[in-house]
């Protein structure tokens, strides 16, 4: 089990829900703070930022491989540099945003995208770090984050088993065992069909870490299913309204959806329970509504029981139905009215 700012994370606690702000602040600090307010009201455990600048992400080039032309890309028609100019969270905002998180009693932390971002976030004493899918091959960055000794959450999008093993070994080489791996499909949006949630228990088995889901699908179904498969962390992008626009708005949750995610993921976790057979304590009273053997018509002492005068009916105060063939042909030793539960004491 891992602790982030006093919140225990593991399969024996309710899912840790992270609301990813990303660039949905639309370059307004007031909007960013409002997003924190909305996320807290929805009941999340944490709000996550992304800490980079356009220059720490890419080069100021607007042609060739630095320009997005793919028809399947949400950000087609922009250069990488201009996209990150639009999406980045100014570093001078971080302290105010984290302070607003603390006011609401939720965790504020971030994804650093280079080593200077780690140094900056350390000055703000963040309680945890997140490594984005596209950075999970940046072992120098992961090594630096792991060396802080703080919990580190890594999205696994696109990574092979060998690459993930390198991530895990890099974190553990720094003496850090506070690692959470998030199953992630790095398409925006993702679809349930390409989410492959059965990877979640397999990740847990392979690496012995806490596991979760970084979910880019629309709706909450995929996240709720992930909880049933052992996810102890759920991360979702969120915004005030998709109609407001923004770099990630198209695949982000609105506040009422975020609240539903919090509620339903906790219900999914509660429903896991334990391996259980036989009646639970809550079911004991329901036992009386099972079927059992009853006298189906008035009989007198000396009568023989038949399938006509013995019925399998509700409620459950008579002998179990499995004894029907055993009692048919037996003799009644005293009178019994229709509706009498059959018991061994009635038989000769």
SVG drawing of the C-alpha trace seen along z (x, -y; Angstrom):
<svg xmlns="http://www.w3.org/2000/svg" viewBox="-58 -35 78 80">
<polyline fill="none" stroke="black" stroke-width="0.4" points="0.0,0.0 1.2,-3.5 0.6,-6.7 0.2,-10.1 -0.3,-13.0 -2.0,-10.9 -4.2,-9.0 -3.6,-5.2 -3.7,-3.7 -4.4,-0.1 -7.0,2.5 -8.2,2.4 -9.1,-1.3 -11.5,-3.1 -10.0,-4.2 -7.8,-7.2 -9.4,-9.5 -7.1,-12.0 -8.6,-14.8 -6.1,-15.8 -6.3,-19.5 -3.8,-19.4 -4.3,-22.5 -8.0,-22.9 -7.4,-26.1 -7.2,-27.7 -4.5,-30.0 -6.5,-31.5 -5.4,-31.2 -8.9,-32.1 -10.3,-29.2 -7.6,-26.9 -8.6,-27.7 -12.3,-27.3 -11.4,-23.8 -9.9,-22.9 -13.1,-24.0 -15.2,-21.9 -13.0,-18.9 -13.1,-19.1 -16.8,-19.4 -17.1,-16.3 -15.2,-14.4 -11.9,-13.6 -8.8,-12.9 -6.3,-14.8 -5.8,-17.4 -2.8,-16.9 -1.0,-19.5 1.6,-19.2 4.9,-21.0 6.7,-22.0 7.3,-24.9 7.2,-24.7 11.0,-24.9 11.4,-22.0 9.1,-19.9 10.3,-20.5 12.1,-22.8 10.6,-26.0 10.2,-24.5 6.9,-24.5 7.6,-22.2 8.3,-18.5 8.0,-16.1 7.4,-19.1 4.1,-19.8 1.0,-17.6 -0.6,-16.5 -2.3,-13.2 -6.0,-13.1 -6.5,-10.9 -4.7,-13.4 -6.9,-15.6 -4.4,-18.4 -4.0,-18.3 -2.8,-21.5 -0.6,-22.7 3.1,-22.5 4.3,-20.8 5.6,-24.1 2.4,-26.0 0.4,-23.2 2.5,-23.3 2.4,-27.1 -1.4,-26.8 -1.5,-23.9 1.3,-24.5 0.5,-25.7 2.6,-28.7 5.0,-27.7 4.1,-30.8 0.6,-29.5 1.5,-26.2 1.9,-27.5 -1.6,-29.1 -3.2,-26.0 -1.6,-23.7 -2.7,-26.1 -6.3,-25.9 -6.0,-22.1 -4.9,-22.2 -7.8,-24.5 -10.1,-21.8 -8.3,-19.0 -7.3,-17.3 -3.8,-16.5 -2.2,-18.7 0.7,-17.4 2.1,-17.3 3.8,-15.5 7.3,-16.9 8.5,-16.6 12.1,-17.3 14.6,-17.5 14.2,-21.3 10.5,-20.7 11.5,-18.2 13.8,-20.8 11.0,-23.4 8.3,-21.0 10.7,-20.1 10.7,-23.7 6.9,-23.4 7.3,-20.2 4.8,-18.2 3.8,-14.9 4.0,-12.7 5.0,-12.7 3.4,-11.4 5.3,-10.3 3.2,-10.6 3.1,-7.8 5.2,-9.6 7.9,-10.1 8.0,-6.5 11.1,-5.8 12.9,-8.8 14.9,-6.9 17.1,-9.8 13.9,-11.8 12.4,-8.7 15.6,-8.2 15.6,-11.8 12.0,-11.6 12.5,-8.3 15.5,-9.7 13.2,-12.2 11.8,-9.2 8.3,-10.3 5.5,-8.1 5.8,-7.9 2.9,-7.1 3.8,-6.0 1.4,-5.7 2.3,-2.6 0.9,-3.8 2.8,-2.3 5.4,-0.7 6.5,2.9 7.0,5.3 10.8,4.8 10.4,1.0 8.2,1.3 10.8,3.5 13.4,0.8 11.0,-1.7 10.5,0.5 14.2,1.3 15.1,-2.3 12.7,-3.4 13.8,-0.6 17.5,-1.2 16.9,-4.5 15.6,-2.6 12.1,-3.8 9.3,-1.1 6.5,-3.7 5.5,-2.9 2.1,-2.8 1.7,-1.7 -1.3,-3.0 -2.7,-1.0 -3.1,-3.6 -4.0,-3.7 -2.3,-6.7 -5.0,-7.7 -7.2,-10.8 -9.9,-9.9 -9.4,-6.2 -12.2,-3.6 -13.3,-0.9 -12.4,1.6 -8.7,0.7 -8.4,0.3 -7.4,3.9 -8.1,3.8 -7.2,7.4 -3.6,6.0 -4.3,4.5 -4.0,7.7 -1.2,8.9 0.8,5.8 0.2,6.4 1.4,10.0 4.5,9.1 5.8,6.2 4.2,6.5 3.1,2.8 -0.1,1.0 -1.9,0.6 -4.5,-1.8 -5.9,-3.3 -5.2,-6.5 -8.5,-6.6 -8.9,-8.6 -12.3,-7.0 -15.5,-8.9 -17.8,-8.1 -17.1,-6.1 -17.7,-2.5 -14.1,-1.7 -12.9,-3.2 -15.5,-1.4 -14.5,1.9 -10.9,1.2 -11.7,1.0 -13.3,4.5 -10.0,5.7 -7.9,4.3 -7.3,0.7 -6.6,-1.4 -6.0,-4.7 -8.1,-6.2 -7.0,-9.3 -9.3,-11.3 -8.9,-14.6 -11.6,-17.1 -12.9,-20.5 -15.8,-22.9 -17.6,-22.0 -16.5,-20.4 -18.3,-23.2 -15.7,-25.7 -13.0,-24.2 -9.4,-23.8 -6.6,-21.4 -8.0,-18.4 -11.6,-19.4 -12.9,-16.9 -12.0,-13.9 -12.4,-15.5 -15.1,-14.9 -17.5,-17.6 -18.1,-18.1 -21.3,-16.0 -19.5,-13.2 -16.5,-13.4 -18.8,-13.2 -20.5,-10.1 -17.1,-8.6 -16.2,-9.2 -19.4,-7.6 -19.6,-4.6 -15.9,-3.7 -16.3,-3.6 -19.4,-1.4 -17.4,0.9 -14.7,1.1 -17.2,1.8 -18.8,4.6 -15.5,6.5 -15.8,7.6 -14.3,11.0 -14.6,14.5 -17.9,15.5 -20.1,18.6 -23.2,19.3 -25.5,16.6 -23.9,13.3 -25.1,11.8 -27.3,9.5 -28.9,12.5 -29.9,14.5 -33.4,13.1 -33.9,14.0 -33.4,17.7 -37.0,18.0 -38.1,17.1 -36.4,20.2 -38.5,23.1 -39.2,26.1 -41.5,29.0 -45.0,28.3 -48.2,30.3 -50.2,29.4 -53.6,30.7 -55.1,31.8 -53.8,35.3 -54.7,37.6 -52.5,39.9 -51.8,43.0 -52.0,41.3 -49.1,41.9 -47.3,38.9 -47.4,38.5 -46.3,35.9 -49.9,34.6 -50.1,33.9 -46.5,32.7 -45.5,29.5 -42.2,27.7 -43.2,24.0 -42.1,20.9 -41.5,20.1 -38.5,22.1 -39.6,23.5 -40.0,27.1 -37.5,29.7 -35.3,28.9 -36.6,29.8 -33.8,32.4 -35.7,34.7 -38.8,35.0 -38.1,38.4 -37.1,39.6 -40.4,38.6 -42.8,39.6 -44.2,43.0 -43.7,42.3 -46.6,42.4 -47.8,39.4 -48.1,40.1 -50.5,37.3 -53.0,35.1 -51.6,32.1 -53.4,29.2 -52.7,27.9 -49.8,25.3 -48.0,27.3 -44.2,27.3 -43.0,30.8 -40.6,32.0 -39.1,35.3 -41.2,35.3 -44.4,35.7 -43.2,39.0 -43.3,42.5"/>
</svg>
